[in-house]
Amino acid sequence: MNRPSDIPSPVQHAPEYVRAIAPYVGGKPIEEVARELDLDPATIIKLASNENPRGASPRVQAAIAAAAAELTRYPDGNGFALKAALSKRLRVAPEQIVLGNGSNDVLELVTQAFLRPGDHAVYSQYAFIVYPLATQARGAVGIEVPAKDYGHDLDAMQHAITPQTRVVFIANPNNPTGTWLAGDVVERFVAAVPRDVIVVLDEAYNEFLEPSEQSRSTTWISRYRNLVVSHTFSKAHGLAALRVGYGVMDAAIADLVNRVRQPFNVNALAQAAALAALDDEQYVEDSRVLNRDGMRQLENGLRTLGLRFLPSRGNFVLFETRDADAVFQSLLRQGVIVRPVANYNLPTWLRVTIGTAPENERFLVALGKALDASASTRAH
């Protein structure tokens, strides 16, 4: 009789590079923490996934309600209305826009269209973890360039480009470190990259920058046809649950990316919500101001607690503690969810999303208690 271990399995025929992938782990959901720790979900605050704490805007809620009447219909697979609105806003042709199930989808689609086994993709140490994951999923080789002050070292990244390089990723601002590079610096880098190498500029947190810091990077595409700029509606627009984002690129690149895109990758409610969100500029501006004020609140609190943190241009702050796991667990028991980043090789750091003023204050109080408990444990 065969033992289970002797029975052939189709798993063994999966590519080795796929079997070696460490799955992406998101921030803990409120419901999971409530179950694990027997807490009332209503008492838990989640500051782990860089979500907008304001809730969806009334315009978005009305658009979703209206679109819900047609749930039996497939969505527009080409996203005509949303592309038209983005085209008008960004002054690019609709043929230059690819819609995604979040901007994460756009990143994956670019690697699917342009990376083969053995090709190289270049990205920074401490950059968004999806870059190496998407690269590995194609059997390509990830070239991680050491960070400079926890951010992108563009000179070193340029020197890391080889004849085998097909894609370069830049996150600006970067997650999870919050580091940021001025637009002219990024454009100089794009100009120096060989034209047969795709440069993906991930601007998921762009709307949290001060207006004077925001670059019109989509206008660069007319000069650099190898540039792809990705954006999301998950952050400043507050649509994380609906998963909708987009990429802007040369039409020839968009044509290839669309060939590997699933035909209905952005659902009807997401498209309707994104259209309404795009038109609600005041919501985005109010979110930016709330984030700016919350950033100051958290930075002041972290300084008072004597903790090191990285200046951030996102809607989160990365801070360092001596025992990050113990502090994380203590915060969970107090009903406050933040994000460990040991999977980024930052084992002594935690990332906290900026919430409302009361949420930020609750986090700081809970963090103080967690630090005291950790210090007491070490003393014993």
ABEGO torsion letter per residue (X at the ends): XBBAAABBBAAAABBAAAAABBBBBBBBBAAAAAAAAGBBAAABBBAAAGBBAAEBBAAAAAAAAAAAAAAABBBBAAGAAAAAAAAAAAGBBAAABBBBBEAAAAAAAAAAAABBBGBBBBBBBGBBAAAAAAAAAAGBBBBBBBBBGGBBBAAAAAAABBAABABBBBBOBBOAAGBBBBAAAAAAAAAABBAABBBBBBAAAAAABBAAABBBAAAAAAABAABBBBBBAABAAGAAAAGBBBBBBBAAAAAAAAAABBABABBAAAAAAAAAAAABAAAAAAAAAAAAAAAAAAAAAAAAAGBBBBBBABABBBBBBABAAAAAAAAAAAGBBBBBAAAAGBAABBBBBBBBAAAAAAAAAAAAAAAAAAAAAAAX
